[in-house]
Amino acid sequence: VVSSEASDKIGMILFKA
């Protein structure tokens, strides 16, 4: 599933923002 990858990307973006 790509949920893990998507979640990781979203988490990094949110953490950066």
CORLINCOR-V254608 format. One record per pair of residues at least 6 apart in sequence whose C-alpha atoms are under 6 Angstrom apart, sorted by the first residue. I is the first residue (numbers start at 1). J is the second residue. D is the distance in Angstrom with one decimal. If there is no record, write none. Layout:
i->I j->J d->D
i->I j->J d->D
This chain:
none
